[in-house]
Amino acid sequence: MLSEPRTNVPVISVEGLGKSYRLYERPHERLLQMLSRGRHEYGTVLNVLDGVTFDVLPGETVGVIGRNGAGKSTLLRILAGTLTPSVGRALVRGRVAPLIELGSGFNPELTGEENVIFNGTLLGMTEAEVMEKFDRIAAFADIGDYLYRPVKIYSSGMFARLAFSVAIHVDPDVLIVDEILSVGDSAFQRKCVRRFHEVREGGCTILLVAHDEYLVRTLCAKALYLRDGQMIAFGNPRDVVDRYVHDTMPSSNPVSPPTFSVEIDNTTIDDIFLAEAALTSEISGQASSDDAANSAIRLYGFELEDHAGQSVQVAPHGSTLFLRFAFEVLQPKEVPSSITFVFNLYSIDGVYVCGATTLMDAVGAFPAGPAGEVEVTFHDIPLLTGAYFWRVAVNDAQGLLVLSEKKGICPFRVTSSDYRSAGLVHLSRSWNVRISDVVSGKH
């Protein structure tokens, strides 16, 4: 690990980095390209990375974001040393632990034990280091006697667990991670997150590919946004994530037509919306209850109520609402010592309206007692006429792992006695218009 004080000398330095591949329509064009020695060009060039430049200082955690195909994995593979750039320079100082292409150095004919030793030396450890850490690696992987059997009989999950365990115990100067929560079941993921934080707090420089904007905002000192192989933004994670979210928002007509409530055999369109919300709740509830069957925490007792404690299915615009639910810890050994809570609100057509966590509201994490109740108060809801439903969840202390969730709960609709706004929410406002009787003549 980096033991010296942090300096301004970058641990990762990337300058004008590019990676391209030549694509051929017909197989023989590849041979012609080789024989022409550059006198003639065959096929077309695909630029996967183009002109990427950035520096990462010691101890920084940098999140890499972008759509699929943006070049994120290619960048990580170049920095890990498993791929050669076409142009530019990529310098990484110190011991690197790449948590990408896990187990790429494993020999399927060897046992897990033999592969731990072999793969550990490939990642830069001496054999003595590997043997000193062997018991910790084996305990972290937790695959039992399979450790002493050939890797070729492993399940994909066992294979990934052992490979991850070796890589995360390298004690690296630079950790390169492609999706931190993509390995194993929830219990193993919790171990991965704990180990990730230990490495991070030890001063390790981390480059992390993530699709979770919340993770990038909360964990990272900087963020890198790639689009079509080019670097669009690098710097403050909030600014970079906001740019990415803006770019990935679907284009739509900003002005929505007004919605009218029409009587059809004493049934309004809003009532139909509410029925659809209830159906969504039932379907989502079935899906999440299946998840809950394997969850260490059970969520139940979902209620949306008003000031009088009455259940709410229809709420006037501007109401104060109380969302309540309870939880019970079923498997204490599988639950971390501290937990956080989440709510999300969706419109009936699936538009994400709002969401927050206790961490975001600076309420913090709570001790994971055997049971408890949660209440979220929403003052003067600004929602406009429409149908909505909720999702609630329990996360770990860092807000990275979902320990239990319930989707599609407490469907309700909002009504408004006057038509003052269109869309999803009403914004308080005032107008200031100045009319001039003098024509400037400028257009």
C-alpha positions in Angstrom: 0.0 0.0 0.0 1.0 3.6 -0.4 2.8 4.4 2.9 4.3 7.8 2.0 2.2 11.0 2.3 0.1 12.0 -0.6 1.9 14.0 -3.3 0.9 15.9 -6.4 2.6 13.3 -8.6 -0.2 11.4 -10.4 -0.5 7.7 -9.7 -2.5 7.3 -13.0 -1.5 9.6 -15.9 -3.4 9.3 -19.2 -2.5 11.5 -22.2 -4.1 11.5 -25.6 -5.1 7.8 -25.2 -6.8 6.1 -28.1 -7.7 2.6 -29.0 -9.0 1.6 -32.5 -9.8 -1.6 -34.4 -9.9 -2.1 -38.1 -13.0 -3.9 -39.3 -13.0 -5.8 -42.6 -16.1 -6.7 -44.7 -14.3 -9.7 -46.2 -11.7 -12.0 -44.6 -9.2 -11.6 -47.4 -9.0 -7.8 -46.9 -7.1 -8.5 -43.7 -4.3 -10.2 -45.7 -4.3 -7.5 -48.3 -3.9 -4.9 -45.5 -0.9 -6.7 -44.2 0.7 -7.1 -47.7 0.1 -3.5 -48.7 2.3 -2.2 -45.9 0.3 0.9 -45.5 0.2 1.9 -49.2 -3.5 1.1 -49.3 -6.1 1.0 -46.6 -8.7 -1.7 -46.4 -11.7 -1.9 -44.2 -12.9 0.8 -41.8 -11.5 2.0 -38.5 -13.5 1.9 -35.3 -12.3 4.2 -32.6 -13.2 2.8 -29.2 -11.2 5.4 -27.3 -10.1 8.8 -28.8 -8.0 11.5 -27.2 -8.7 10.7 -23.5 -6.5 12.7 -21.1 -6.7 12.9 -17.3 -4.6 12.4 -14.1 -5.5 10.7 -10.8 -3.6 11.7 -7.6 -2.6 9.2 -4.8 -5.6 8.2 -2.7 -8.3 9.5 -5.0 -11.3 7.5 -5.9 -12.5 8.2 -9.5 -15.8 6.9 -10.9 -16.0 6.2 -14.6 -19.5 6.6 -16.1 -21.0 6.3 -19.5 -23.4 4.3 -21.6 -22.7 0.8 -22.7 -20.1 0.9 -25.5 -18.7 4.2 -24.3 -15.2 2.7 -23.9 -15.2 2.3 -20.1 -14.0 -1.3 -20.0 -11.5 -0.7 -22.7 -10.0 2.1 -20.6 -9.8 -0.1 -17.6 -8.1 -3.0 -19.5 -5.5 -0.6 -20.9 -4.7 0.7 -17.4 -4.6 -2.9 -16.1 -2.1 -3.7 -18.7 -4.1 -6.4 -20.5 -4.7 -4.2 -23.6 -2.3 -2.1 -25.6 -3.3 1.4 -26.7 -3.2 2.4 -30.3 -2.1 5.9 -29.6 -1.2 8.0 -26.6 0.2 7.1 -23.2 -1.2 5.5 -20.0 1.1 5.4 -17.0 0.2 3.6 -13.8 2.6 3.8 -10.8 2.7 1.0 -8.2 1.1 -2.4 -7.8 -2.2 -2.7 -9.6 -5.1 -5.0 -8.7 -7.5 -5.3 -11.6 -11.0 -6.5 -10.5 -11.9 -7.0 -14.2 -12.0 -10.2 -16.2 -11.8 -12.1 -12.9 -9.9 -15.3 -13.0 -8.5 -14.7 -16.5 -5.2 -16.2 -15.2 -6.8 -19.3 -13.7 -5.9 -22.8 -15.0 -9.1 -24.9 -15.0 -7.0 -28.1 -14.5 -5.4 -26.8 -11.3 -7.1 -26.8 -7.9 -8.4 -23.6 -6.3 -5.5 -23.7 -3.9 -2.9 -23.9 -6.7 -4.7 -21.2 -8.7 -4.6 -18.9 -5.6 -0.8 -19.2 -5.5 -0.4 -18.9 -9.3 -2.8 -16.0 -9.8 -1.4 -14.2 -6.7 2.1 -14.2 -8.2 0.7 -13.0 -11.6 -0.9 -10.0 -9.7 2.5 -9.0 -8.2 2.7 -10.9 -4.9 5.6 -13.1 -4.0 4.9 -16.7 -3.2 5.7 -16.0 0.5 3.1 -13.1 0.5 0.5 -15.4 -1.0 1.1 -18.1 1.6 1.0 -15.6 4.4 -2.4 -14.3 3.2 -3.7 -17.7 2.1 -6.0 -18.4 5.1 -7.6 -14.9 4.7 -8.1 -15.4 1.0 -9.7 -18.8 1.6 -11.9 -17.5 4.4 -13.1 -14.5 2.2 -13.9 -16.8 -0.7 -15.8 -19.2 1.6 -16.1 -22.0 -0.9 -15.3 -24.8 1.5 -13.6 -28.0 0.3 -14.0 -26.9 -3.3 -10.8 -24.9 -2.7 -8.9 -28.2 -3.0 -10.7 -29.4 -6.2 -10.1 -28.5 -9.8 -11.4 -25.1 -10.9 -13.1 -26.7 -14.0 -15.9 -28.1 -11.8 -16.6 -24.7 -10.1 -19.9 -22.9 -10.7 -19.5 -19.4 -12.2 -20.3 -17.9 -8.8 -17.6 -19.9 -7.0 -15.1 -19.1 -9.7 -15.8 -15.4 -9.4 -15.7 -15.5 -5.6 -12.2 -17.1 -5.5 -10.8 -14.8 -8.2 -12.2 -11.7 -6.4 -10.8 -12.8 -3.1 -7.3 -13.2 -4.6 -7.4 -9.8 -6.3 -8.7 -7.9 -3.3 -5.9 -9.2 -1.0 -3.1 -8.0 -3.2 -2.7 -4.8 -1.1 -2.5 -2.7 -4.2 -1.4 0.9 -4.8 -4.1 1.1 -7.5 -7.4 -0.8 -7.5 -9.2 -1.0 -10.8 -12.8 -2.1 -10.4 -15.5 -2.9 -13.0 -18.8 -2.9 -11.1 -18.0 -3.4 -7.4 -21.4 -5.2 -6.7 -21.4 -7.6 -9.6 -19.9 -10.7 -7.8 -21.8 -13.3 -5.7 -24.8 -13.2 -3.5 -25.9 -10.4 -1.2 -23.9 -11.8 1.7 -20.7 -12.0 -0.3 -21.4 -8.5 -1.8 -21.5 -7.1 1.8 -18.0 -8.6 2.4 -16.8 -7.1 -0.9 -18.1 -3.6 0.1 -16.5 -3.9 3.6 -13.2 -4.9 2.0 -13.5 -2.2 -0.6 -13.8 0.4 2.1 -10.9 -1.0 4.0 -8.7 -0.7 0.9 -10.0 2.8 0.2 -9.4 4.0 3.7 -5.9 2.6 3.6 -5.0 5.2 0.9 -5.4 3.1 -2.2 -6.1 4.9 -5.5 -9.3 3.5 -7.0 -10.7 3.7 -10.5 -14.3 2.4 -10.5 -16.7 1.8 -13.3 -20.3 2.3 -12.1 -23.8 2.7 -13.5 -25.1 3.9 -10.1 -25.0 7.7 -10.0 -25.6 7.7 -6.2 -22.5 5.5 -5.7 -20.3 7.9 -7.8 -21.6 11.0 -6.0 -21.0 9.6 -2.5 -17.8 7.5 -2.9 -15.8 9.4 -5.5 -13.6 12.5 -5.3 -13.7 12.8 -9.1 -15.7 11.4 -12.0 -14.9 10.7 -15.6 -17.7 10.7 -18.2 -17.0 8.9 -21.5 -19.3 9.0 -24.5 -18.6 7.2 -27.8 -14.9 6.8 -26.7 -14.3 10.5 -26.0 -13.9 12.2 -22.6 -16.9 14.5 -22.2 -16.2 15.7 -18.6 -13.7 15.1 -15.8 -13.8 16.6 -12.3 -16.3 17.2 -9.5 -18.6 14.1 -9.4 -21.8 16.0 -8.9 -21.1 18.2 -12.0 -20.0 15.2 -14.1 -23.0 13.1 -13.1 -25.4 15.9 -13.7 -24.0 16.3 -17.2 -24.3 12.5 -17.8 -27.9 12.4 -16.5 -28.8 15.4 -18.7 -27.3 13.7 -21.8 -29.1 10.4 -21.2 -32.5 11.9 -20.5 -34.9 10.8 -23.3 -36.0 13.7 -25.5 -39.7 14.6 -25.1 -42.1 17.4 -25.7 -41.7 19.7 -22.7 -45.3 20.9 -22.9 -47.8 18.2 -22.0 -51.5 18.6 -22.8 -53.9 19.0 -19.9 -55.5 15.9 -18.5 -59.3 15.9 -18.2 -61.4 13.6 -16.0 -64.2 12.1 -18.0 -67.2 10.2 -16.6 -67.7 6.7 -18.1 -70.5 4.9 -16.4 -69.8 6.7 -13.1 -66.1 5.8 -13.4 -63.5 8.5 -14.0 -60.3 8.1 -16.0 -58.4 8.8 -12.7 -60.2 5.8 -11.2 -58.9 3.7 -14.1 -55.4 5.0 -13.4 -55.8 4.0 -9.8 -56.9 0.5 -10.7 -53.8 0.2 -13.0 -51.6 1.4 -10.1 -53.1 -1.3 -7.8 -52.4 -3.9 -10.5 -48.8 -2.6 -10.7 -48.6 -2.8 -7.0 -49.8 -6.4 -7.0 -47.5 -7.5 -9.8 -44.5 -5.7 -8.3 -45.4 -6.9 -4.8 -45.3 -10.5 -6.0 -41.9 -10.0 -7.5 -40.4 -8.3 -4.5 -42.0 -10.8 -2.1 -40.1 -13.5 -3.8 -37.0 -11.5 -3.2 -38.1 -11.0 0.4 -38.3 -14.7 0.9 -34.5 -14.8 0.5 -33.9 -11.5 2.3 -32.4 -11.1 5.7 -34.9 -8.3 6.5 -38.7 -8.5 6.1 -40.6 -5.3 5.2 -44.4 -5.2 6.0 -47.2 -2.9 7.3 -47.1 -0.4 4.4 -49.4 2.5 4.9 -50.0 5.9 3.3 -52.0 8.0 5.8 -53.2 11.6 6.3 -53.1 13.7 9.5 -56.0 11.9 11.0 -54.4 8.5 10.5 -56.8 7.5 7.8 -55.5 5.4 4.8 -55.1 7.5 1.7 -56.1 6.5 -1.8 -57.0 9.9 -3.0 -55.1 13.0 -1.9 -55.8 16.6 -2.7 -53.0 18.6 -4.1 -51.0 20.2 -1.3 -51.9 17.6 1.3 -49.4 16.4 4.0 -48.9 12.6 3.8 -47.3 10.0 6.0 -45.6 7.0 4.5 -45.1 4.2 7.1 -43.7 0.7 7.1 -42.2 -1.7 9.5 -39.2 -4.1 9.3 -38.1 -7.3 11.1 -34.6 -8.7 11.0 -34.9 -12.4 10.1 -31.2 -13.3 9.8 -29.2 -11.2 12.2 -25.9 -12.7 11.1 -26.5 -11.5 7.5 -27.4 -7.9 8.4 -24.7 -5.3 9.0 -24.6 -3.4 12.3 -26.0 -0.2 10.8 -28.7 0.3 8.1 -30.2 3.2 6.1 -33.7 3.7 4.6 -34.9 4.7 1.1 -38.1 5.9 -0.5 -38.9 6.3 -4.2 -42.0 7.8 -5.8 -43.1 6.9 -9.4 -46.0 8.0 -11.6 -48.3 5.3 -12.9 -46.5 5.3 -16.3 -43.2 4.6 -14.6 -41.7 8.1 -14.5 -39.3 8.5 -11.6 -40.7 11.5 -9.7 -38.5 11.6 -6.5 -36.4 9.5 -4.2 -34.1 10.0 -1.2 -32.3 8.1 1.5 -31.7 8.9 5.2 -28.0 9.5 4.2 -29.0 12.1 1.6 -31.1 13.9 4.2 -28.2 13.8 6.7 -30.2 11.6 9.1 -27.5 9.0 8.9 -27.4 5.3 9.6 -29.3 3.5 12.3 -28.5 0.5 14.5 -29.9 -2.7 13.0 -32.2 -3.7 15.8 -34.4 -6.8 15.7 -37.3 -4.7 14.5 -38.5 -1.2 13.9 -40.8 1.2 12.2 -40.1 4.0 9.7 -42.2 7.1 9.0 -41.5 9.6 6.2 -43.5 12.9 6.3 -44.2 14.7 3.1 -45.4 18.3 3.7 -47.7 20.0 1.2 -47.0 17.6 -1.7 -46.7 19.6 -4.9 -47.9 16.7 -7.1 -50.4 17.4 -9.8 -53.4 15.3 -10.9 -52.4 11.8 -11.6 -51.7 8.3 -10.2 -48.6 7.4 -8.2 -47.0 4.5 -6.2 -44.0 4.0 -3.9 -41.0 1.8 -3.4 -39.2 1.5 0.0 -36.0 -0.2 0.8 -33.4 -0.9 3.5 -29.8 -0.4 2.5 -26.4 -0.9 4.3 -24.8 2.0 6.1 -23.1 3.3 3.0 -26.2 3.1 0.9 -24.6 0.7 -1.6 -26.3 -2.6 -0.9 -30.0 -3.2 -1.0 -30.8 -5.5 1.9 -34.5 -5.6 1.4 -37.1 -3.7 -0.8 -40.7 -3.6 -1.7 -42.0 -2.1 -4.9 -45.4 -0.8 -6.1 -46.8 -0.2 -2.6 -49.5 2.3 -1.5 -50.9 3.4 -4.9 -52.8 6.7 -4.7 -53.9 9.5 -6.9 -53.8 13.2 -6.5 -56.6 15.5 -7.4 -56.7 19.3 -7.9 -59.6 21.6 -7.6 -58.2 24.2 -10.0 -56.1 24.0 -13.2 -53.0 26.1 -12.4 -50.2 23.9 -13.7 -49.6 21.0 -16.1 -47.1 18.2 -15.7 -46.1 16.3 -12.5 -45.5 19.1 -10.0 -46.8 22.6 -9.2 -44.1 25.2 -8.9 -44.8 28.3 -6.7 -44.2 31.3 -8.9 -44.8 35.0 -9.6 -44.9 36.8 -12.9 -43.3 40.1 -13.8 -44.2 41.3 -17.3 -43.3 44.8 -18.7 -45.1 46.1 -21.8 -43.5 48.9 -23.7 -45.3 51.3 -26.1 -42.0 52.1 -27.8 -40.9 49.8 -30.7 -37.1 49.4 -30.7 -36.9 48.3 -34.4 -34.6 45.5 -33.4 -35.5 41.9 -34.1 
